[in-house]
């Protein structure tokens, strides 16, 4: 009741100021002041002011705001965790499928083969062969690397 009275008084006062401004031949400023003065009157007439007052003094409404804040906090937390993990569930499933199909690395690096610390047996005495461009078999050079890896692991 008090809020509606204050808003109505502010609206009437604003319209009075707009009338004085229009009397001074400043019509654009008067129209702007009138627009601002009509906003509180419109809010009182629609019942928005009564709703705000009822909401501000209602414990149930404040509990609702707390629940909404908790929901927002949960949403923000889950979004942050999702970004740290690297995408959505669909993207993680696609990455897992790709990891299963690429279980064996297509080309292993030298440290994983053990060539960084010591050379493979027989490779130091033999010069590196130039790649063959003509027909024929690939030769034993391709299989010697594989044999070295198998021997290293005791297979």
N, C-alpha and C positions, 0 to 999 in steps of 0.2 A: 504494500500500500504506500509506504513512504517512497520506495524507489520509483513507482509510477508518478507520484506527485513531483518528485525532483526532475524526472525526465520531461514531464509536461511543462514545468516551469522553465527549464532550459530551452525547450523548443519554442515556447512563446517569446522568451527573451531574445532568442536568436532571430526570430521573425521580426521583432521590433527593431533590432539593430539593422537588419536587412532593409527595412522600410526607410530608416534614417539614411542609410547609405545610398539608396535609390533616389531619395530626395536631393542628395548632393550630386546627382547626375553621374554616379559611378555604378552603372547598371551591371557590368560584368562582375564586379566584386559583390554587389547586392545579390545577384543570382547565386553566386557561390556560397555566400553566408546563409541564404535561405535553404540551399540544399543541405548544408550541415545542420541547420536547425530542424529540418524535417526528419532527419534520421532518428533521433530519440523519440519523436512522436510516433513514427512508424513502428518502432520496436515496442512501444507501450501498446499500441493498437493491435499488434499481432500476438501479443502475449509472451513475447520472447523475454521481456524483462522479468515477468513473473516466474517464468521457468528458470531463469538464471538465479533469481533470489531463492527459489525453492531448492535448487541444486546446491547452492553455496552453503546452505544451512542444513543439509540433509546428510546424516551419517552413512546412509545407504549409498548415496551418490559418491561420497568420498571413498567408500570401500570399493565401489565400481572403478573409480579412477586408479586405485591401488592395484586392482586386478588387471586393468588395462596396462599399467606400467610393468607389471610382472610379465605379462604376455609379450610386451615389446622387448623386455630384457632377454627373455628366452629366445625370441626370434633373432635378436642381434647376436647373442652368444652362439647359436647354432650356425648362423651365417659366417661368423668369424672362424669357427672350427672348420666349416666346409671349405673356406678359402685356404686355410693352412694345409688341409689334406690334399688339395689340388683338384678341385672341381666338384661336380655333382656326382651323384651315385651312378648315373649313366656313363659318365666319362671314366670313373674308376673301374666299372665293369669292363668297358672297352679296353682299358689299359691292362687289366688282368688277363683278358682273352689274348691280347697281343703278347703278353709275357709268356703265356703258356705255349703259344705257337713258336716263339723264338727262344725256346729253352736252351738251345746251344748257340753260342755266339758265332756269327758267320766268319769272323776273323779274330783270332785271339791275339792280344798284344804280346810283345816280347817278354815283359816281366812275368806274365802269367804262364809262359812256356818255360821259364827258368833260364832264359838265354841272357839275361842281363848280368847275372852273377858269374856264370860259367858257360862256356860254349858247349854245344851238343857234341857227343862223341863222334869223332871223324870229320867234323865240319871245319876244324882249324887246319888240317893238313890238305884239304881239298879246296881248290879255288872255286869261286862262285861261277856257275855255268850261266851262259847267256840264254835267254829264253828262246825256245825254238819257234820258228814261224812256219816251217814246212810241216808236211804231214808226218805221220808216225805216232808212236806212243809218247806220252808225256814224260816218260823216263822214270827212273827211280828217285829223282830229286823230290818229287811231290810226296812220295811215300816215305822217304827218309826222315822228314820232319815228323810225320805221324809215328814212325817207329821210335824216334827219339823220345817223343812224349810218352808212349806206352812203356818204354824201358825205364823212364824216369819214375813212373808210378808203379813199377814192378809188375807189369802185365805182360 
